[in-house]
Amino acid sequence: MITLENIQKAKNKLEDIIRITPVAYAPILSAQCDANIYLKKENLQLTGSFKLRGAFNKIASLTKEDRAQGVVAASAGNHAQGVAYSSKYFGCVATIVMPEATPLTKVTGVKSHGATVILHGANYDEAYKFATSYAKNENKTFVHPYADDEVIEGQGTIALELLEEIDNLDMIVVPIGGGGLITGVAAAAKALKPSIKIIGVVASGANAMKRSFDSDHPQDSMSVKTIADGIAVRDVIPKMYSYVKQYVDDIVEVEDKECASAILFLLEQHKLVVEGAGAVGAAAVMHQKLDIKGKNVALILSGGNIDVTMLAQIIEKGLVKSARKMNLQVTLIDKPGSLKSLTNIFEYLSANIVQIDYDRDSVSLDFGDANVTIGLETKGFEHQELIREQLKSDGYRFIEL
């Protein structure tokens, strides 16, 4: 049973440990959506995610004897760091089981807090199965990432902070994977303000909780695939489904491309680095998934631990989509001066060349031809159209990549 009293107790335990993350008005997003939108910046939390709240509250709730035996967790990143950080605080030995494909930066981050990392399994579910068995065999406490009341109550402290700062909120929009964060937030918020609406956001590639919510019974997924790895939960635990049905008003879904555009928007317009799971709330309001006109809405940016390789891909694709970058493959006659004639066009049109590759050996080319793959910095859709027209006018064959 999740109660306001227990969430307030969790807040007291966390008082000197966590960072009370800022809540900031988002003027650009508010203007776009005709609403008052506030960002709860859990991406700025210690360890870079809200997960520290639940992990610390759970480990703080253990007896000294249980802590002395050690704890075990399964996680692809954020929960792992929360457990590792909290265990170090209590002088408790932590063993974290992570999928074999976990990025090195996340493994290193967990180890930096003194935890032992075991890489096992192709995905989270395989790591989880191994971790629970390992904990049982070693007589250690397993710290579940979301299906644990003390963990949920720790996450619920976010709502207490939100409503202390903004008491006239109409809605809180929360990322949802397994359901721990949204359950804690909803239980606290609705106890303090019953009229408030709690909306969950899932990724379309990991939408088991939405399908369960809509069909009135738990449904698992065969697989998950999303850039929002923090909410990439395949199976719905019945306990968590019952909590979500009890507390949550609705669940909406966003696609990866919408999530990516929200990550780039938050980076450019609000100077915030937010991971995929943390950006789904912004994606939902940016792409009109919710009726929020005239309302006071808080978005929980749940974490900022995005892999730099993924961030680079999102930036690159975002630049192309917004016509700030153009990638072309142009076919030339392979003779002296041909490349210079081509680059003169781009110089004349003030398109900056940022990448270039010259290929004369491809078997797809006619003898005497060459392909130039070129990346251009451009100034918008009209600028790109001028480039296309000039290339066509000068007789070049080209394709856009």
N, C-alpha and C positions, 0 to 999 in steps of 0.2 A: 504494500500500500504506500503510495507516494503522497506525502502530506506537506503542507506549507510549513508546519512546525519543523519537520526533519530537514527541509530545504534551508530554513533559517539557521538551523544548527550547523548545517554544512557550510553556510556562509561564515559563521563564526570560526570554524576550523580553518577555513581558507584565508581568513582575514589578513594574516601577516605573510602569506605565501604567494598568492597569485597577484597579478596586476589587475586592478580595476580598469578595464579597457575603456577607451573613450567612446562616446556616442557623438556623432557629428551629423549635422544637417547636410544633406547632399543637394546643393542648389541646382546643378545642371540636371541631374536625374529628376528632381522634383518638378522643374520646369517642363521637361519632356513628358512627364506622366500626369501633370496637372494635379499633383498631390504633395503633401509634405513628407518627404522621405528622409529617414535617419539611418545611419550606418553604425551598427554595433561592431567595433573593430576587434574581434577575437583573433584576427590574423596578427595582431600586435601582442598577443598573450605570450607569456614565457613559454618556451618550446614551440611557439608559432601556431598554437591551436587551442580551442576550448577544452580539448581532451584532458588537459592537466587537472581541471576542476574535478571531474568525476574520479579520475585515477587517484588523486590525493585524498579525496574524501573516503574512498574505499579503503585505502591502505591505512589511513588514520583511524578507521573504525575497527581494524583488526586488533586482536589481543597481542600483547608483547610476545607471547609464545608463538602465535601464528606468524608474526613478522620475523621472528628468529628462524623459523623454518624456511622462509623465503617465499617469493611469489613468482607466478608464471603468467605470461600474457601472449596472445597471438595478435599480430598487427602488421599492416603494411607500412606504418609510419607514425601517424599522430598519436594514437593510443600508446604505441610502444614508447615514445619519448615521454609521454605523461607518466607512465608507470615507472620508467627508468629514473626520471627526475625525482618522483615522490619516494621511490625506494631508497635512493641515495640520501634523501633528507632524513629518513628514519633509520638509516644504517642497515637496510634490509637487502638481502641478496635477490636480484631480479634476473630472471631468465626470459628472454623474449624470442618467440619463434616467428620468423618472418619468411614469406615466400622466397624461393630461390632467385626469382627475377627482381627482387627489391633493389632499387637504385643504390649505388654505393654511398651516396651522400646521406641517405636515410639510415643505412646501417651504421655509418660512422657517427651520425648524430646520436643514436641510441647508445653506442659504445662509449661516447664521450661522457655519459652520465654514470658509467661504471657497470652497466648491465652486460650480461653474457648474451650473445646473439646466436641462435641456432637457425640456419637457413634450411627450410624443409618445405617441399611441396611446390606445385606449379601455380597455386593460387592461394588466396586467404583461407578458403574452406579446408584445403588440405593441411595448411599450417595450423589452423584451429583444431582440427581433429587430432593432430599429433600433440599439440600443446596441452589439451585437456587430458590426454592419456599420460603424458609426461608428468603433469602436476599430480595426478592421482598416484602414479607409481612412486614419485619422490616425496609424497606427503606434503606438498606445497599448495598454497592457496592460488586458485586460478582467478585472475581479475578479468572478467568479461568486459569487452569494449562498450557494451550498451545494455545487455539484458541482466542488469544487476541494480537493485534499488538504491544502494549507496552511490553507485556511479551516476545513476539518473538524477538523484538528489543534488549531487555536485554540479551537474550540468544546469540544473534548474536555477542556480544562483545567478545566472545571466539575466533571467527575467527580473529578479529582485533589483539588480543594478539598473536595468532599463527603466523600470517603473519608478524608481527613486528619482531618476533624472528627468523622465518625460511621463507625466501622469495622465496625459490626455491621449494616449495611443489608442487607435481604433483596431490595429492589426499588427501582428508580428509574423514575419515570413521566415521560415526556418528550413534549412536543408534537412532532408530525411533519407537515411539509409536503413539502418536497423531500427531506428525509432527512439534511441535513448535521449538525444538532445531535445527533440521536439516534445517528448513526454515530460521531461523535467521543466522545460520552459513553459509548456501549457499548464501543467499542474500548479506552478507558482503563480503565473499570470492570471489564470481564471479564479484562483482563490482570492487574489487581491482585487481583481476587476472582472466579474463574471461576464460582462458584455463584450470583452475583447475577443477578437477573432484570431485563431491560430491556423495558419496555412502552411502546409508542408510542400516542399518542392523536391521532386525526384528527377534523376537523369533518365532519359528515354531508354538508355541502354542498361538500366538497372532499376526497373520500375515495379518490382514485385510488391512493394508496400502499397503503391497506388492501385494496382490491380486487385489486391486484397481488400483495400478500403472500398473500392467501387463495387465489388462483388459480394461483400459481406461475409467473406471467409478467407482464411490465409491461403495464399498462392505463392509457390516458389517459382524461381526462374531456372531454366536449363543452363543458362550461362549469363555472364554480364560483360559488357564492353562499353566503357565510357572514359572520357578524360577526367571526369569527376571521381577519381579513385577513392576519395574519402567516404563516398556514399555508395560505392560499388558493392552492395550486399546482395547476394544471390537468393538466400533463403529467408523466409519470414518466420520468426519465432512466435508461436501462438500467444505467449504472454505479452510480447511487445505489440502484437496486433490488437489485443484487447485494450491495452493502454491507449494506443493511437485512436481506436474507435471511441473510446471514452472521452478523450480530451481534444481531439483535433477536428476542426470544422470542415476542412477540405484539403485535398492534395492535387497539385497540378504538376505538369511534366514539361521539361525543357530538353531540347536536342543539344548535342555536343557543339554544333556550330553556333547556337545561341549562347551557350555557356562560354565558348571561346570569345565571342564578341563582347560579352560582359567582362571577362578577364581583361581584355584590351582596353575597354572603356574605363574600368576602375584604375588601371595603370596610368592611362593618359590623362584622364579628366580629374581623378581624385588622388593620384600619386600613391596608390595602394597596390601592393603585390598580394594577390589573392589566388589561392588554388582553385581548381575546378569545383570542388564541393562547396567552397565558400562563396563562389560567384553565382550559384544557381538562383538565389533569391533575386539578385540584380537582373539576371537573365529573364526571370519570370515577369518582372515589372517592365523591363525594356521592350519585351516582345508581347505585351498586352495579354498575358495569361490570366490577369486578375483585374477585377473591377475595383480600382482604388481612387477614382477621381474624387478630389476634395477631402481625402482621408489622411489621417496621420499614421504613417506606416514605418515600422522598424524592420530593417533587413539585418539578419545576423550573418556577418562575414566570418564563417566558422574557423577558417584557417588560412595560412599563407605559405604553407610548405609545398610550393610547386617546384617540380623538377626543372632546372634551368633549360634543359633540352626541349622540354614541352613548351616552356614559355617562349623560347626562340621560335619554335614552329608557329605558335599562335601569333606572335608579332609579325612574322614573315607573311603568313596567310592574311592577316588583317591588313597589312600594307597593300597587298595585291587587291584584296576585296574593296578597299576604299580608294583605289586608283592612285595610290601614292608610290606604287612600284609596278613595273610592267616587265614581264619576262617574255622574250621573243626568240624564235629561231628563224634566222634569215638565210636564204640560199644565195650565194654569190658565185660569180665566175672566179675561179682560183687563179688570179694573176696579180702582179704587183699593182698597188693602188686601189684595188677593189675595197679593201677594208677601210682605207682612209676615206673613200667616197661615201661609204655608209656612215662612218662616225661623224662626218661633216654634217649630215642631215640632223643627227641628234644634237650636235653643237649649235646648229642654226636654230633649232626648236627649243633650246635650253633644257634638254633632257640629260641628266647626269648619268654617265655610265658607271655602275658600281661593280659589275661582274661581266667577264667576257671569256668565251672559250671558242677556239677555232678547230674545226674538224674537217679534214680533207680525205680521211681514210674509211669512213663508214661505207659498208657494202650497199647501203640504200642510195648512195649518191651516184649520179652520172659522172663519168670521167670528165675532169676539168671543172667540176663544181666543188664547193665547200659550204659547210653549214657553220654559221656563227650563232652561238647561243649567248644572248646578251641580257643583262639585267639593268633596268633603267629606273632612276628616281624620277617620278613624274608629279605633276601638280593638279591632278584631278581628272575626271572623266573627259572633259572638253580637251584638255591637253593631250590625253591619250588618243582621242579621235583625230586630232591634227597629225599625230605621228603616223597613224594608220593611213590616212589620206595621202600624206607625203610619200610614204613607202610605195603605196599603190601607184601614185602618179609617176614615180621614178622607175617603175617596172620591177620592183623587188617581189620575190615570192617569200612569204613568211607565214608562220603560225604563232599563235600565242600559247604559252605554256602555263 
